[in-house]
Amino acid sequence: MLRKIKVSKSATEEEILDECKKQASHTFAIQLVGHDSCKLIRGPTVEVVFQTSPPTDTVAVVVDISSAGGAIKIGEASNNNLGVTAVGMVGTEDADSLVIMPWESGWWYYTIGVITVRYIVKV
């Protein structure tokens, strides 16, 4: 299940990283043990229409939906008839905030419209 952590669009990089650590689920917190140092890196700057995975050391994805609208849809492989399962999405209803999504290995995403994607990665 997708977890959304919302922060102000004006949040600094340090505030985003602090909020991520503070609000993270138990599973996500385990990923950070021994990796107190994380950093934000830029993701794609154009619409991603194919299944895409973030860098291997990604612990969360930060999404900024523009006022013009857009969405990021997250899925994972499945044994159902389609071969995929929807995990969740961040869309226009979340455009008033930055959204931090703790990331699970095996998930992928694609985007629609105008959004900014950044990754929180372990260093």
Backbone as JSON Lines, residues from 0, in Angstrom:
{"i":0,"aa":"M","n":[0.83,-1.18,0.0],"ca":[0.0,0.0,0.0],"c":[0.88,1.25,0.0]}
{"i":1,"aa":"L","n":[0.48,2.22,-0.77],"ca":[1.25,3.46,-0.89],"c":[0.97,4.37,0.29]}
{"i":2,"aa":"R","n":[2.01,4.87,0.91],"ca":[1.89,5.83,2.0],"c":[2.31,7.2,1.48]}
{"i":3,"aa":"K","n":[1.52,8.22,1.8],"ca":[1.81,9.59,1.37],"c":[2.13,10.44,2.59]}
{"i":4,"aa":"I","n":[3.28,11.1,2.55],"ca":[3.67,12.05,3.58],"c":[3.69,13.41,2.91]}
{"i":5,"aa":"K","n":[2.85,14.33,3.37],"ca":[2.74,15.64,2.72],"c":[3.56,16.68,3.47]}
{"i":6,"aa":"V","n":[4.26,17.51,2.7],"ca":[5.02,18.63,3.25],"c":[4.76,19.86,2.38]}
{"i":7,"aa":"S","n":[5.06,21.01,2.92],"ca":[4.85,22.27,2.2],"c":[5.68,22.31,0.92]}
{"i":8,"aa":"K","n":[5.11,22.92,-0.11],"ca":[5.85,23.07,-1.37],"c":[7.08,23.95,-1.19]}
{"i":9,"aa":"S","n":[7.1,24.77,-0.14],"ca":[8.25,25.65,0.09],"c":[9.31,24.98,0.98]}
{"i":10,"aa":"A","n":[9.12,23.71,1.34],"ca":[10.07,23.01,2.21],"c":[11.46,22.94,1.56]}
{"i":11,"aa":"T","n":[12.47,23.13,2.38],"ca":[13.86,23.01,1.91],"c":[14.23,21.53,1.8]}
{"i":12,"aa":"E","n":[15.36,21.25,1.17],"ca":[15.84,19.88,1.07],"c":[16.02,19.26,2.45]}
{"i":13,"aa":"E","n":[16.59,20.02,3.38],"ca":[16.8,19.52,4.74],"c":[15.47,19.22,5.43]}
{"i":14,"aa":"E","n":[14.48,20.09,5.25],"ca":[13.16,19.87,5.86],"c":[12.48,18.62,5.27]}
{"i":15,"aa":"I","n":[12.64,18.41,3.97],"ca":[12.06,17.22,3.33],"c":[12.7,15.96,3.9]}
{"i":16,"aa":"L","n":[14.02,15.94,4.01],"ca":[14.72,14.77,4.55],"c":[14.35,14.53,6.02]}
{"i":17,"aa":"D","n":[14.24,15.6,6.81],"ca":[13.86,15.47,8.22],"c":[12.44,14.91,8.35]}
{"i":18,"aa":"E","n":[11.53,15.42,7.56],"ca":[10.13,14.96,7.62],"c":[10.03,13.5,7.19]}
{"i":19,"aa":"C","n":[10.79,13.14,6.2],"ca":[10.81,11.76,5.72],"c":[11.22,10.82,6.85]}
{"i":20,"aa":"K","n":[12.28,11.15,7.55],"ca":[12.75,10.31,8.65],"c":[11.76,10.3,9.81]}
{"i":21,"aa":"K","n":[11.15,11.46,10.1],"ca":[10.23,11.58,11.23],"c":[8.93,10.81,11.0]}
{"i":22,"aa":"Q","n":[8.39,10.87,9.81],"ca":[7.07,10.3,9.52],"c":[7.1,8.89,8.93]}
{"i":23,"aa":"A","n":[8.27,8.38,8.68],"ca":[8.39,7.1,7.97],"c":[7.75,5.95,8.74]}
{"i":24,"aa":"S","n":[7.24,4.98,7.99],"ca":[6.66,3.78,8.59],"c":[7.78,2.92,9.17]}
{"i":25,"aa":"H","n":[7.43,1.93,9.96],"ca":[8.42,1.04,10.57],"c":[9.3,0.37,9.51]}
{"i":26,"aa":"T","n":[8.69,-0.14,8.46],"ca":[9.44,-0.8,7.4],"c":[10.43,0.16,6.77]}
{"i":27,"aa":"F","n":[9.98,1.38,6.5],"ca":[10.83,2.38,5.88],"c":[11.97,2.76,6.82]}
{"i":28,"aa":"A","n":[11.67,2.88,8.11],"ca":[12.7,3.25,9.08],"c":[13.81,2.21,9.13]}
{"i":29,"aa":"I","n":[13.45,0.93,8.99],"ca":[14.45,-0.13,8.98],"c":[15.43,0.09,7.82]}
{"i":30,"aa":"Q","n":[14.93,0.53,6.69],"ca":[15.79,0.77,5.53],"c":[16.82,1.86,5.82]}
{"i":31,"aa":"L","n":[16.49,2.76,6.74],"ca":[17.39,3.88,7.03],"c":[18.43,3.55,8.09]}
{"i":32,"aa":"V","n":[18.26,2.43,8.82],"ca":[19.22,2.06,9.85],"c":[20.6,1.92,9.22]}
{"i":33,"aa":"G","n":[21.57,2.6,9.8],"ca":[22.92,2.55,9.26],"c":[23.11,3.47,8.07]}
{"i":34,"aa":"H","n":[22.06,4.14,7.69],"ca":[22.12,5.07,6.55],"c":[21.51,6.4,6.98]}
{"i":35,"aa":"D","n":[22.06,6.98,8.05],"ca":[21.54,8.24,8.54],"c":[21.69,9.34,7.51]}
{"i":36,"aa":"S","n":[22.56,9.13,6.55],"ca":[22.8,10.14,5.54],"c":[22.05,9.81,4.26]}
{"i":37,"aa":"C","n":[21.11,10.66,3.94],"ca":[20.36,10.54,2.69],"c":[20.48,11.86,1.95]}
{"i":38,"aa":"K","n":[20.25,11.81,0.66],"ca":[20.25,13.04,-0.11],"c":[19.14,12.99,-1.15]}
{"i":39,"aa":"L","n":[18.74,14.16,-1.62],"ca":[17.75,14.28,-2.69],"c":[18.46,14.39,-4.02]}
{"i":40,"aa":"I","n":[18.0,13.61,-5.0],"ca":[18.53,13.76,-6.36],"c":[17.37,13.94,-7.32]}
{"i":41,"aa":"R","n":[17.63,14.6,-8.42],"ca":[16.6,14.86,-9.42],"c":[16.21,13.6,-10.15]}
{"i":42,"aa":"G","n":[14.93,13.51,-10.45],"ca":[14.41,12.44,-11.28],"c":[14.19,12.97,-12.69]}
{"i":43,"aa":"P","n":[13.4,12.26,-13.47],"ca":[13.11,12.69,-14.84],"c":[12.45,14.07,-14.87]}
{"i":44,"aa":"T","n":[12.75,14.84,-15.89],"ca":[12.17,16.18,-16.03],"c":[11.1,16.23,-17.11]}
{"i":45,"aa":"V","n":[10.82,15.1,-17.72],"ca":[9.77,15.01,-18.74],"c":[8.83,13.87,-18.36]}
{"i":46,"aa":"E","n":[7.67,13.87,-18.98],"ca":[6.69,12.82,-18.73],"c":[7.3,11.44,-18.99]}
{"i":47,"aa":"V","n":[7.08,10.51,-18.07],"ca":[7.62,9.15,-18.19],"c":[6.45,8.22,-18.51]}
{"i":48,"aa":"V","n":[6.36,7.78,-19.77],"ca":[5.2,7.0,-20.2],"c":[5.42,5.49,-20.14]}
{"i":49,"aa":"F","n":[6.61,5.06,-19.8],"ca":[6.91,3.63,-19.68],"c":[7.23,3.31,-18.23]}
{"i":50,"aa":"Q","n":[7.06,2.06,-17.83],"ca":[7.4,1.64,-16.48],"c":[8.86,1.98,-16.2]}
{"i":51,"aa":"T","n":[9.07,2.74,-15.13],"ca":[10.4,3.22,-14.77],"c":[10.66,2.93,-13.3]}
{"i":52,"aa":"S","n":[11.87,2.58,-12.98],"ca":[12.25,2.36,-11.58],"c":[13.26,3.41,-11.17]}
{"i":53,"aa":"P","n":[13.17,3.87,-9.91],"ca":[14.17,4.83,-9.43],"c":[15.5,4.14,-9.19]}
{"i":54,"aa":"P","n":[16.55,4.9,-8.86],"ca":[17.85,4.29,-8.57],"c":[17.74,3.24,-7.46]}
{"i":55,"aa":"T","n":[18.65,2.29,-7.46],"ca":[18.63,1.15,-6.53],"c":[18.58,1.57,-5.07]}
{"i":56,"aa":"D","n":[19.3,2.6,-4.68],"ca":[19.36,3.01,-3.27],"c":[18.25,3.96,-2.85]}
{"i":57,"aa":"T","n":[17.18,4.03,-3.62],"ca":[16.06,4.93,-3.31],"c":[15.26,4.41,-2.12]}
{"i":58,"aa":"V","n":[15.02,5.29,-1.14],"ca":[14.18,4.93,0.0],"c":[12.84,5.64,-0.05]}
{"i":59,"aa":"A","n":[12.75,6.71,-0.85],"ca":[11.49,7.43,-1.01],"c":[11.52,8.22,-2.31]}
{"i":60,"aa":"V","n":[10.34,8.52,-2.82],"ca":[10.19,9.35,-4.01],"c":[9.4,10.58,-3.6]}
{"i":61,"aa":"V","n":[9.86,11.76,-4.02],"ca":[9.2,13.02,-3.71],"c":[8.58,13.54,-5.0]}
{"i":62,"aa":"V","n":[7.29,13.87,-4.93],"ca":[6.56,14.29,-6.12],"c":[5.94,15.66,-5.9]}
{"i":63,"aa":"D","n":[6.06,16.51,-6.92],"ca":[5.43,17.83,-6.92],"c":[4.52,17.88,-8.15]}
{"i":64,"aa":"I","n":[3.21,17.85,-7.92],"ca":[2.23,17.94,-9.01],"c":[2.01,19.42,-9.31]}
{"i":65,"aa":"S","n":[2.13,19.81,-10.56],"ca":[1.95,21.22,-10.92],"c":[0.47,21.59,-10.85]}
{"i":66,"aa":"S","n":[0.2,22.89,-10.8],"ca":[-1.19,23.36,-10.79],"c":[-1.89,23.04,-12.1]}
{"i":67,"aa":"A","n":[-1.11,22.77,-13.16],"ca":[-1.7,22.39,-14.45],"c":[-2.24,20.96,-14.42]}
{"i":68,"aa":"G","n":[-1.84,20.2,-13.41],"ca":[-2.33,18.83,-13.26],"c":[-1.33,17.79,-13.7]}
{"i":69,"aa":"G","n":[-1.52,16.61,-13.2],"ca":[-0.66,15.49,-13.53],"c":[-0.81,14.4,-12.49]}
{"i":70,"aa":"A","n":[-0.08,13.32,-12.68],"ca":[-0.15,12.2,-11.73],"c":[1.08,11.32,-11.89]}
{"i":71,"aa":"I","n":[1.37,10.59,-10.83],"ca":[2.35,9.52,-10.88],"c":[1.61,8.27,-10.41]}
{"i":72,"aa":"K","n":[1.7,7.22,-11.18],"ca":[1.03,5.97,-10.85],"c":[2.09,4.92,-10.55]}
{"i":73,"aa":"I","n":[1.9,4.21,-9.43],"ca":[2.87,3.23,-8.97],"c":[2.26,1.84,-9.06]}
{"i":74,"aa":"G","n":[3.07,0.89,-9.54],"ca":[2.61,-0.49,-9.65],"c":[3.71,-1.46,-9.29]}
{"i":75,"aa":"E","n":[3.35,-2.74,-9.29],"ca":[4.32,-3.8,-9.05],"c":[3.88,-5.04,-9.81]}
{"i":76,"aa":"A","n":[4.82,-5.94,-10.04],"ca":[4.52,-7.18,-10.75],"c":[3.55,-8.03,-9.93]}
{"i":77,"aa":"S","n":[2.73,-8.81,-10.62],"ca":[1.74,-9.65,-9.95],"c":[1.48,-10.9,-10.77]}
{"i":78,"aa":"N","n":[0.89,-11.89,-10.14],"ca":[0.54,-13.12,-10.84],"c":[-0.89,-13.09,-11.38]}
{"i":79,"aa":"N","n":[-1.54,-11.93,-11.41],"ca":[-2.9,-11.85,-11.93],"c":[-2.88,-11.88,-13.46]}
{"i":80,"aa":"N","n":[-4.05,-11.8,-14.08],"ca":[-4.16,-11.88,-15.54],"c":[-3.39,-10.78,-16.26]}
{"i":81,"aa":"L","n":[-3.28,-9.62,-15.65],"ca":[-2.58,-8.49,-16.28],"c":[-1.08,-8.51,-16.02]}
{"i":82,"aa":"G","n":[-0.66,-9.22,-14.99],"ca":[0.75,-9.27,-14.64],"c":[1.23,-8.1,-13.81]}
{"i":83,"aa":"V","n":[0.32,-7.19,-13.44],"ca":[0.67,-6.04,-12.61],"c":[-0.44,-5.77,-11.59]}
{"i":84,"aa":"T","n":[-0.06,-5.1,-10.52],"ca":[-1.01,-4.65,-9.51],"c":[-0.75,-3.18,-9.25]}
{"i":85,"aa":"A","n":[-1.82,-2.4,-9.16],"ca":[-1.69,-0.98,-8.83],"c":[-1.39,-0.84,-7.34]}
{"i":86,"aa":"V","n":[-0.36,-0.09,-7.02],"ca":[0.01,0.18,-5.63],"c":[-0.68,1.45,-5.16]}
{"i":87,"aa":"G","n":[-0.75,2.45,-6.02],"ca":[-1.38,3.72,-5.68],"c":[-0.96,4.81,-6.63]}
{"i":88,"aa":"M","n":[-1.4,6.03,-6.33],"ca":[-1.04,7.16,-7.18],"c":[-1.07,8.45,-6.38]}
{"i":89,"aa":"V","n":[-0.38,9.44,-6.91],"ca":[-0.44,10.81,-6.42],"c":[-0.92,11.61,-7.61]}
{"i":90,"aa":"G","n":[-1.97,12.4,-7.4],"ca":[-2.55,13.14,-8.52],"c":[-2.87,14.58,-8.18]}
{"i":91,"aa":"T","n":[-3.71,15.17,-9.0],"ca":[-4.06,16.58,-8.89],"c":[-4.61,16.93,-7.51]}
{"i":92,"aa":"E","n":[-5.29,15.99,-6.86],"ca":[-5.83,16.24,-5.52],"c":[-4.73,16.51,-4.5]}
{"i":93,"aa":"D","n":[-3.49,16.16,-4.83],"ca":[-2.35,16.37,-3.95],"c":[-1.48,17.55,-4.39]}
{"i":94,"aa":"A","n":[-1.97,18.36,-5.31],"ca":[-1.16,19.43,-5.91],"c":[-0.81,20.56,-4.94]}
{"i":95,"aa":"D","n":[-1.47,20.61,-3.79],"ca":[-1.21,21.7,-2.84],"c":[0.03,21.44,-1.98]}
{"i":96,"aa":"S","n":[0.6,20.24,-2.04],"ca":[1.75,19.88,-1.21],"c":[2.77,19.07,-2.01]}
{"i":97,"aa":"L","n":[3.99,18.99,-1.48],"ca":[4.93,17.98,-1.97],"c":[4.51,16.67,-1.3]}
{"i":98,"aa":"V","n":[4.64,15.57,-2.01],"ca":[4.27,14.27,-1.44],"c":[5.51,13.37,-1.43]}
{"i":99,"aa":"I","n":[5.84,12.87,-0.24],"ca":[6.93,11.91,-0.07],"c":[6.3,10.53,0.03]}
{"i":100,"aa":"M","n":[6.79,9.61,-0.8],"ca":[6.27,8.24,-0.78],"c":[7.4,7.28,-0.42]}
{"i":101,"aa":"P","n":[7.38,6.66,0.77],"ca":[8.37,5.63,1.07],"c":[8.31,4.56,-0.03]}
{"i":102,"aa":"W","n":[9.46,4.15,-0.53],"ca":[9.54,3.3,-1.73],"c":[9.91,1.87,-1.39]}
{"i":103,"aa":"E","n":[9.24,0.93,-2.04],"ca":[9.51,-0.5,-1.85],"c":[10.24,-1.06,-3.07]}
{"i":104,"aa":"S","n":[11.17,-1.95,-2.83],"ca":[11.86,-2.63,-3.92],"c":[10.84,-3.39,-4.76]}
{"i":105,"aa":"G","n":[10.99,-3.35,-6.07],"ca":[10.07,-4.05,-6.96],"c":[8.95,-3.18,-7.51]}
{"i":106,"aa":"W","n":[8.77,-1.99,-6.95],"ca":[7.77,-1.06,-7.48],"c":[8.34,-0.37,-8.71]}
{"i":107,"aa":"W","n":[7.46,0.12,-9.57],"ca":[7.81,0.93,-10.73],"c":[6.76,2.03,-10.84]}
{"i":108,"aa":"Y","n":[7.02,3.01,-11.69],"ca":[6.05,4.09,-11.87],"c":[6.05,4.58,-13.3]}
{"i":109,"aa":"Y","n":[5.01,5.34,-13.62],"ca":[4.99,6.17,-14.82],"c":[4.25,7.44,-14.47]}
{"i":110,"aa":"T","n":[4.46,8.48,-15.26],"ca":[3.86,9.78,-14.96],"c":[2.97,10.26,-16.09]}
{"i":111,"aa":"I","n":[2.07,11.15,-15.72],"ca":[1.16,11.78,-16.68],"c":[1.17,13.27,-16.38]}
{"i":112,"aa":"G","n":[1.32,14.09,-17.39],"ca":[1.24,15.53,-17.19],"c":[2.53,16.14,-16.67]}
{"i":113,"aa":"V","n":[2.37,17.3,-16.03],"ca":[3.52,18.09,-15.57],"c":[3.76,17.84,-14.09]}
{"i":114,"aa":"I","n":[4.79,17.06,-13.78],"ca":[5.16,16.81,-12.39],"c":[6.68,16.84,-12.27]}
{"i":115,"aa":"T","n":[7.13,17.08,-11.04],"ca":[8.56,17.02,-10.74],"c":[8.78,15.82,-9.83]}
{"i":116,"aa":"V","n":[9.75,14.99,-10.18],"ca":[10.07,13.79,-9.39],"c":[11.49,13.93,-8.87]}
{"i":117,"aa":"R","n":[11.66,13.66,-7.57],"ca":[12.99,13.59,-6.96],"c":[13.06,12.31,-6.14]}
{"i":118,"aa":"Y","n":[14.26,11.83,-5.95],"ca":[14.46,10.6,-5.19],"c":[15.24,10.9,-3.92]}
{"i":119,"aa":"I","n":[14.85,10.28,-2.81],"ca":[15.65,10.3,-1.59],"c":[16.44,9.0,-1.6]}
{"i":120,"aa":"V","n":[17.76,9.13,-1.68],"ca":[18.62,7.95,-1.78],"c":[19.59,7.89,-0.61]}
{"i":121,"aa":"K","n":[19.97,6.66,-0.25],"ca":[20.97,6.44,0.79],"c":[22.34,6.77,0.21]}
{"i":122,"aa":"V","n":[23.18,7.4,1.02],"ca":[24.55,7.69,0.59],"c":[25.54,7.05,1.53]}
